[in-house]
Amino acid sequence: MAYQNFNMDHQWLPFTPNRSFMKDPRIFVAADGMHFTTHDGRKVLDGISSLWCVTAGHNRKPINEAIKKQLDTLDYATAFQASNDQAFKAAEMIADLAPGDLNKVLFCNSGSEAADTSLKVALAYHRARGEGHRNVFIGREKGYHGVGFGGMSVGGIPANRKVYGSALLPRVDHLRFIHDPVSHAYINGVEPEWTEDLLLELENRILPLHDPSNVAAVIVEPISGSAGWYLPPKGYLKRLREICDKHGILLIFDEVITGFGRLGVNFGADYYGVVPDMLNFAKGVTNGVIPLGGVICTDRIYDAMMKGSANSPEYAVEFFHGYTYSGHPVACAAAIATLELFQQENLFERAGQMGKVLGDAMHSSLKGLPNVIGIRALGLAGAVELASVAGAPGKRAYDIFMECFHNGVMVRPAGENVVVCPPFIVEKEHIDRIVNVVADAIRKHA
Ligand SMILES: Cc1ncc(COP(=O)(O)O)c(C=O)c1O
């Protein structure tokens, strides 16, 4: 019998309206395949891969078995001045999947830690090369890079920033949010084309303002995930790469969501044909089962950091950074089993195929419903954007999310969007159910 005392006396829930949750708790006690079981015995379809994590579906035996075996073999070992066999194997497998010379995996435990790690690598790398003055970071409006002070500073979701004031990093600028609610309201599996050059702003305003020689890195999600699945214009990321190269600026892709198959290929970098200098990952790498994150760096960055320490003795640490649980053996064993499962079941390819089914279903069933002002689908994810309720931003999406939950489907409210991103094992019947339940909820909350 699962524990039943959910009175909120002792748990403070993250990114959750605690006061409303208390009145209507959503408690999961089990999960299998595409479904959760709630504390009151209901089945709920996981339409969001448990926040983009459980891409291979719940309760996957090969992952569970690998974890159990690892617990009985090497439960934990310090990550500093030593390592473990699982971390080496996981790093090799991850580097094999990554494009270009992204070869060096620096493990951490979450997407937030990956963001802060990548920003610190950028500063340390430039300093190691004698360019310690490069300390400006550029993020993007509506970008999300977790909740550490670094990630929050380069992130661009106003609510996540507004109470932290001067505690945010100085010397951070943001590229503009790109979305055209008129010409690109409805996008199904294609890259939106713009006539305007959206990166002129970077070249003509942001870089001259700070002077390009002071800029350490630009960090972007290939697709703005947490904001509500906003897609980059065709050619945008390529051009961003060119501008960064021209000025010696590092390009960081935060692929916590787009990494490991969501777009039907290994990484967003592959989908868009652009290799960043660092690629941040977390979530799906272990199917969400155990926390693991990391930053994949190019050989060039790693080599520069080693070379930068050429005048220090060999016993000296080259990069003063790391987490107690970096490369935790159980998390790495889970990652190895997950990556093997992805391959055995061709899950990335499947995500691409089912993404088309999802995009078509969302467009055919949701377009034209009351308050629907946009639908964006690419890879196995889609967002339906709704007209805001006057004076109550985000309320409509929240009400729709709650309605769907009560009707047995978990979706995600993100601003004025309802986001759907199911596990890659999703079947057409699940997609139809998700879309029908969302459609009913949209009608009900019109
Ligand atoms: C792109 C991106 N970066 C970073 C994070 C933060 O990850 P975590 O919650 O594991 O710290 C997220 C989480 O959703 C994310 O989507």
The ligand as a MOL file (V3000), in Angstrom:
LIG
                    3D

  0  0  0     0  0            999 V3000
M  V30 BEGIN CTAB
M  V30 COUNTS 16 16 0 0 0
M  V30 BEGIN ATOM
M  V30 1 C 17.3770 23.0120 -22.2020 0
M  V30 2 C 17.4200 22.7450 -20.7330 0
M  V30 3 N 18.5340 23.0220 -20.0580 0
M  V30 4 C 18.6410 22.7980 -18.7470 0
M  V30 5 C 17.6030 22.2560 -18.0510 0
M  V30 6 C 17.7200 22.0340 -16.5810 0
M  V30 7 O 17.8140 20.6950 -16.3080 0
M  V30 8 P 17.6300 20.1700 -14.8060 0
M  V30 9 O 16.2190 20.4150 -14.4340 0
M  V30 10 O 18.0010 18.7180 -14.9380 0
M  V30 11 O 18.5850 20.9170 -13.9580 0
M  V30 12 C 16.4150 21.9220 -18.7130 0
M  V30 13 C 15.2800 21.3490 -17.9940 0
M  V30 14 O 14.1820 21.2260 -18.4810 0
M  V30 15 C 16.3260 22.1880 -20.0860 0
M  V30 16 O 15.2000 21.9360 -20.7680 0
M  V30 END ATOM
M  V30 BEGIN BOND
M  V30 1 1 1 2
M  V30 2 1 2 3
M  V30 3 2 2 15
M  V30 4 2 3 4
M  V30 5 1 4 5
M  V30 6 1 5 6
M  V30 7 2 5 12
M  V30 8 1 6 7
M  V30 9 1 7 8
M  V30 10 2 8 9
M  V30 11 1 8 10
M  V30 12 1 8 11
M  V30 13 1 12 13
M  V30 14 1 12 15
M  V30 15 2 13 14
M  V30 16 1 15 16
M  V30 END BOND
M  V30 END CTAB
M  END
